[in-house]
Amino acid sequence: MNLIDFAEISKGLDMLDKIKLILFASKAKPATFVKLRINPRSLGEKYQFDQVLKKEGVIFIAGRDKSYEVIKSINGNRVRWEFEGVWIGYDLFWTKKDRERFLQYSKLIGKQPKKAHLIAGRLYGYPECCIKQYVRETPDYIKKHYSCYEYYSKIQEGDQKYPYVFHQPCKVDCKATAALNKKYERVVKKKSKKIWRAFRSRSEYAMDLIIDSYSDITIDGKTIWPEKDGFDYAVITKGKIDGYYQLISFVTKRYFERGTVFRGKVLKQYHYAKIKVDRIKDVIVGLHHERKHPLIGRKY
């Protein structure tokens, strides 16, 4: 078994991590980060993954086990989460030099974030124009150059237009990102038709959805957009998709009260979903989550 074989059969890697692992195994990406979830469906995969990594000569750093929760039920105004398993973060490298660059990044991220992000962007093969723009976009810069809707719609459009890359494009029509996206798709299609077909498959669901909180950027505890022209809501599906209740990003100019229930359509493809509102049905007063552990992730 090699890394691509493991990506195809793994139940502990989500689809985006499978894509990253295939690109890394093909050496299209010099380094990457994947999360392996260990739960009743993937028992034994940590040992299996470690053995494949060693056999392939991969230099890796495995993080400590961290528990994670999933939404188990939605009753009235209670969104109840329960422990499902643990996840382990793997930083993967082909060379000792890249591992040392990563360790340098890790040391600098809390002290010199701009320098750290430059190191990380180059380590993971991001376009130079996108690295520089990412570093440039501090809260003060974002406040000066974007409205709320402009900023979040830019991120969303980049995610949807370039599903095979793992960085934030400097602009929606970034030529370097477009070229990298095409290159990565060709690699995935060549190395694993199974994953390529599964990743690009489309599915549509008609269901009730719930508006939760919206994203924001603050300086000293105050929003940089006192008057918002748009919102990036977290939307909770009242029905399950792929066996789970989902939290989906929904960027819109329309204001919704938290707890608003609406009938809508969810179009799922790649690693994102598009939402269309059909009609408002109700408002759940006092919507809240009951959970113990925050979900933490990285996008390398």
Backbone torsions as a table, in degrees:
resi	resn	phi	psi	omega
1	MET	NA	136.4	175.0
2	ASN	-113.4	-175.7	-176.3
3	LEU	-63.5	-37.7	-179.4
4	ILE	-69.5	-39.3	174.4
5	ASP	-58.0	-45.0	-179.4
6	PHE	-62.4	-42.4	179.4
7	ALA	-59.0	-38.3	-176.8
8	GLU	-71.0	-34.2	-174.7
9	ILE	-100.1	-13.8	-173.6
10	SER	-63.4	137.4	172.6
11	LYS	-102.6	-6.6	-178.6
12	GLY	-96.5	-11.8	175.8
13	LEU	-99.5	134.3	173.5
14	ASP	-79.0	174.3	-171.8
15	MET	-62.6	-38.7	-179.7
16	LEU	-66.8	-37.2	176.9
17	ASP	-68.9	-32.3	174.8
18	LYS	-63.3	-42.0	177.8
19	ILE	-61.9	-46.0	-179.9
20	LYS	-62.1	-40.7	-179.1
21	LEU	-66.5	-39.2	178.0
22	ILE	-64.3	-42.9	179.2
23	LEU	-65.2	-38.1	178.1
24	PHE	-68.8	-45.2	-179.3
25	ALA	-60.2	-32.4	179.6
26	SER	-83.6	-2.8	-178.3
27	LYS	64.1	21.5	171.0
28	ALA	-74.1	-29.3	172.7
29	LYS	-115.4	128.9	-178.0
30	PRO	-74.6	-21.0	-179.7
31	ALA	-155.2	156.3	177.4
32	THR	-160.1	174.4	176.9
33	PHE	-132.2	129.1	176.4
34	VAL	-130.3	153.7	177.1
35	LYS	-110.9	123.4	176.4
36	LEU	-103.1	117.7	179.9
37	ARG	-93.1	129.4	178.0
38	ILE	-109.2	115.7	-179.6
39	ASN	-146.2	-176.4	-177.2
40	PRO	-56.9	-22.3	-179.9
41	ARG	-86.4	-13.9	-173.7
42	SER	-128.9	26.0	179.8
43	LEU	-59.3	134.0	178.8
44	GLY	92.7	-8.8	-175.8
45	GLU	-73.1	-26.8	178.0
46	LYS	-62.8	-48.1	178.8
47	TYR	-60.6	-44.0	-178.8
48	GLN	-62.8	-44.2	-179.4
49	PHE	-65.3	-44.1	178.7
50	ASP	-58.5	-41.3	-179.6
51	GLN	-66.4	-40.2	179.2
52	VAL	-67.1	-41.8	178.6
53	LEU	-60.0	-44.3	179.8
54	LYS	-65.6	-41.8	-179.7
55	LYS	-63.0	-36.3	-178.2
56	GLU	-83.2	-4.1	179.1
57	GLY	77.6	24.9	-179.3
58	VAL	-81.1	135.0	172.3
59	ILE	-87.8	124.7	-175.6
60	PHE	-141.4	153.9	174.0
61	ILE	-121.8	117.2	179.4
62	ALA	-99.2	127.3	179.6
63	GLY	-77.3	177.3	177.5
64	ARG	-75.0	152.9	176.2
65	ASP	-60.1	134.5	176.0
66	LYS	-130.0	129.6	-178.8
67	SER	-72.4	152.7	175.9
68	TYR	-139.3	157.2	-179.2
69	GLU	-120.0	159.6	173.3
70	VAL	-131.8	158.3	176.6
71	ILE	-70.3	123.0	-178.9
72	LYS	-100.6	-30.7	-179.1
73	SER	-158.3	156.5	174.5
74	ILE	-129.2	107.2	-178.0
75	ASN	-125.6	116.1	-178.5
76	GLY	60.1	-122.2	179.4
77	ASN	-100.1	13.6	-178.2
78	ARG	-105.2	121.5	171.6
79	VAL	-104.0	106.0	-171.0
80	ARG	-99.8	126.4	178.8
81	TRP	-103.7	148.1	175.7
82	GLU	-135.3	150.1	176.4
83	PHE	-61.1	133.1	177.1
84	GLU	-116.8	-31.6	-177.9
85	GLY	178.2	-157.1	176.6
86	VAL	-125.3	156.6	172.0
87	TRP	-124.7	149.6	-179.3
88	ILE	-124.3	125.3	178.4
89	GLY	-87.8	132.2	178.8
90	TYR	-117.3	121.0	169.6
91	ASP	-95.6	122.6	-172.6
92	LEU	-114.9	138.0	-179.2
93	PHE	-142.0	152.4	173.9
94	TRP	-95.2	-22.3	-176.7
95	THR	-130.1	154.5	176.7
96	LYS	-65.5	-32.7	179.3
97	LYS	-61.1	-42.6	179.2
98	ASP	-68.8	-35.0	175.9
99	ARG	-63.0	-40.6	179.1
100	GLU	-66.4	-36.8	176.6
101	ARG	-63.6	-39.7	178.4
102	PHE	-64.7	-43.6	179.7
103	LEU	-64.1	-34.8	175.5
104	GLN	-65.2	-43.7	176.0
105	TYR	-57.6	-45.2	-177.7
106	SER	-61.4	-36.4	-179.9
107	LYS	-73.1	-31.2	-173.7
108	LEU	-89.8	-21.2	-168.8
109	ILE	-58.0	-33.7	-179.9
110	GLY	-86.8	-16.5	-175.9
111	LYS	-107.8	-44.5	-178.9
112	GLN	-131.1	73.4	-172.9
113	PRO	-58.7	-36.7	-179.4
114	LYS	-63.2	-46.8	178.8
115	LYS	-63.9	-39.9	179.8
116	ALA	-61.9	-44.2	-178.8
117	HIS	-66.8	-32.9	176.1
118	LEU	-64.2	-43.0	178.7
119	ILE	-63.1	-47.8	-177.2
120	ALA	-64.2	-43.6	-179.1
121	GLY	-59.2	-41.9	179.9
122	ARG	-73.1	-36.2	177.6
123	LEU	-60.1	-42.1	-175.9
124	TYR	-90.6	5.8	172.1
125	GLY	79.0	27.8	179.1
126	TYR	-79.3	152.6	176.7
127	PRO	-61.8	142.6	-176.6
128	GLU	-60.4	-38.8	-179.5
129	CYS	-63.2	-34.8	-179.3
130	CYS	-76.2	-36.1	177.3
131	ILE	-61.8	-48.3	-177.5
132	LYS	-63.8	-38.9	179.7
133	GLN	-68.6	-38.5	178.0
134	TYR	-61.3	-43.9	179.0
135	VAL	-65.7	-35.7	-177.8
136	ARG	-68.9	-29.8	-170.8
137	GLU	-82.5	71.2	170.6
138	THR	-77.9	166.2	176.2
139	PRO	-53.4	-39.1	178.8
140	ASP	-64.9	-41.0	179.0
141	TYR	-65.4	-45.0	-179.4
142	ILE	-61.7	-42.3	179.2
143	LYS	-58.5	-39.5	-176.3
144	LYS	-77.0	-31.9	-169.6
145	HIS	-108.4	-13.7	-176.5
146	TYR	-134.8	145.4	162.9
147	SER	-81.4	170.4	-179.9
148	CYS	-58.1	-47.5	-178.7
149	TYR	-66.0	-41.4	180.0
150	GLU	-60.4	-42.0	-177.1
151	TYR	-67.6	-52.1	-175.8
152	TYR	-72.5	-31.3	176.9
153	SER	-70.1	-32.2	175.8
154	LYS	-62.2	-44.4	178.9
155	ILE	-63.7	-45.4	-178.4
156	GLN	-64.0	-44.2	179.7
157	GLU	-62.7	-38.4	177.7
158	GLY	-63.7	-43.2	178.1
159	ASP	-60.8	-42.2	-175.8
160	GLN	-77.3	-32.8	-177.8
161	LYS	-79.2	-30.8	-175.5
162	TYR	-127.4	72.2	-173.3
163	PRO	-70.3	-15.4	-176.3
164	TYR	-94.4	-2.9	178.6
165	VAL	-103.3	164.9	-172.2
166	PHE	-126.7	22.7	177.4
167	HIS	-125.5	168.5	177.0
168	GLN	-90.2	115.1	-178.9
169	PRO	-60.3	147.5	179.9
170	CYS	-64.7	-30.3	175.1
171	LYS	-154.7	161.1	-173.3
172	VAL	-62.5	-32.1	-178.9
173	ASP	-102.9	33.6	179.5
174	CYS	-63.4	118.9	-177.2
175	LYS	-68.6	-37.5	-179.8
176	ALA	-65.2	-39.6	178.6
177	THR	-68.6	-40.5	178.9
178	ALA	-60.5	-42.9	-179.9
179	ALA	-65.8	-41.1	-179.9
180	LEU	-66.7	-39.4	178.3
181	ASN	-60.8	-43.9	178.6
182	LYS	-64.7	-42.5	179.1
183	LYS	-61.1	-46.2	-178.1
184	TYR	-66.0	-39.1	178.3
185	GLU	-64.0	-40.7	178.0
186	ARG	-60.2	-41.5	-179.9
187	VAL	-63.4	-48.4	-178.7
188	VAL	-62.3	-42.6	-179.9
189	LYS	-62.6	-39.7	-179.5
190	LYS	-71.1	-41.5	-173.4
191	LYS	-84.0	-30.1	-179.1
192	SER	-152.3	93.5	176.9
193	LYS	-61.7	-31.4	-178.6
194	LYS	-62.4	-49.7	-179.6
195	ILE	-70.2	-39.7	179.8
196	TRP	-58.9	-45.5	179.7
197	ARG	-66.5	-43.0	-178.8
198	ALA	-65.0	-39.2	-177.5
199	PHE	-66.7	-39.0	-174.7
200	ARG	-93.2	-2.5	-180.0
201	SER	-64.9	146.7	-177.9
202	ARG	-110.5	142.1	174.5
203	SER	-141.8	145.5	-177.3
204	GLU	-125.7	139.5	-177.6
205	TYR	-132.3	134.4	171.8
206	ALA	-104.1	122.8	-175.2
207	MET	-163.3	170.8	172.5
208	ASP	-81.4	142.6	179.5
209	LEU	-133.1	154.0	-176.4
210	ILE	-121.3	129.1	174.2
211	ILE	-75.6	124.4	176.0
212	ASP	-105.1	-146.5	-178.1
213	SER	-77.6	170.2	178.0
214	TYR	-118.9	157.0	179.7
215	SER	-74.2	155.3	178.0
216	ASP	-156.2	162.3	174.6
217	ILE	-123.4	133.0	-176.6
218	THR	-125.0	156.4	170.2
219	ILE	-127.7	121.4	-177.4
220	ASP	55.0	37.6	176.0
221	GLY	82.3	1.0	-179.2
222	LYS	-115.4	137.7	-179.9
223	THR	-60.5	145.5	176.7
224	ILE	-82.7	-8.2	179.1
225	TRP	-125.3	79.6	179.0
226	PRO	-58.9	-34.3	175.9
227	GLU	-114.0	105.2	-174.5
228	LYS	-90.0	137.2	176.1
229	ASP	-102.9	8.4	179.5
230	GLY	-175.9	173.8	-175.1
231	PHE	-145.9	146.9	171.5
232	ASP	-112.1	91.4	-176.4
233	TYR	-83.9	149.9	163.0
234	ALA	-90.6	123.9	-179.6
235	VAL	-112.7	131.7	-179.6
236	ILE	-100.1	129.7	176.1
237	THR	-79.9	133.0	178.3
238	LYS	-81.7	-13.9	172.9
239	GLY	-113.5	163.1	-178.0
240	LYS	-87.2	143.5	173.3
241	ILE	-123.6	125.8	-176.5
242	ASP	55.8	34.5	174.5
243	GLY	88.3	0.7	-176.3
244	TYR	-137.5	150.5	164.1
245	TYR	-69.4	140.3	-173.8
246	GLN	-115.5	151.6	167.9
247	LEU	-109.0	121.7	-173.5
248	ILE	-123.4	135.9	175.8
249	SER	-73.7	135.3	-178.0
250	PHE	-136.5	104.2	-179.2
251	VAL	-94.9	125.7	-176.4
252	THR	-153.5	157.3	174.4
253	LYS	-85.1	-10.5	-174.3
254	ARG	-86.0	136.8	177.2
255	TYR	-88.2	135.0	174.5
256	PHE	-128.0	139.0	173.5
257	GLU	-70.4	141.3	177.0
258	ARG	-59.6	134.1	-177.4
259	GLY	96.7	-2.7	177.8
260	THR	-62.7	129.1	177.2
261	VAL	-105.5	128.8	178.7
262	PHE	-137.1	151.2	172.9
263	ARG	-84.9	132.3	-177.6
264	GLY	-156.8	-176.3	178.1
265	LYS	-119.6	140.6	176.6
266	VAL	-117.1	118.6	176.2
267	LEU	-104.9	111.3	-175.1
268	LYS	-103.9	129.0	174.7
269	GLN	-156.8	149.0	-176.7
270	TYR	54.9	-130.7	-178.3
271	HIS	-109.2	18.3	-179.3
272	TYR	-133.5	171.6	176.7
273	ALA	-139.8	142.0	175.2
274	LYS	-102.3	142.7	-177.1
275	ILE	-118.4	136.1	173.8
276	LYS	-122.0	127.9	179.7
277	VAL	-85.9	126.6	176.3
278	ASP	-96.2	-57.8	179.6
279	ARG	-155.7	147.4	176.8
280	ILE	-78.6	136.3	-177.7
281	LYS	-112.5	-37.4	-170.9
282	ASP	-168.2	173.3	170.9
283	VAL	-131.5	125.1	177.2
284	ILE	-88.0	117.2	-179.7
285	VAL	-81.7	132.9	176.4
286	GLY	74.2	30.7	177.7
287	LEU	-56.5	131.1	179.4
288	HIS	-153.2	160.4	179.2
289	HIS	-103.9	141.4	175.3
290	GLU	-117.7	104.3	-176.3
291	ARG	-151.6	168.8	-177.5
292	LYS	-116.9	-30.4	-172.4
293	HIS	-122.8	131.1	174.3
294	PRO	-72.8	146.3	174.2
295	LEU	-87.3	129.4	-176.7
296	ILE	-123.6	135.3	179.7
297	GLY	-145.9	163.3	175.7
298	ARG	-131.9	155.1	-173.3
299	LYS	-118.5	53.9	177.7
300	TYR	-105.8	NA	NA
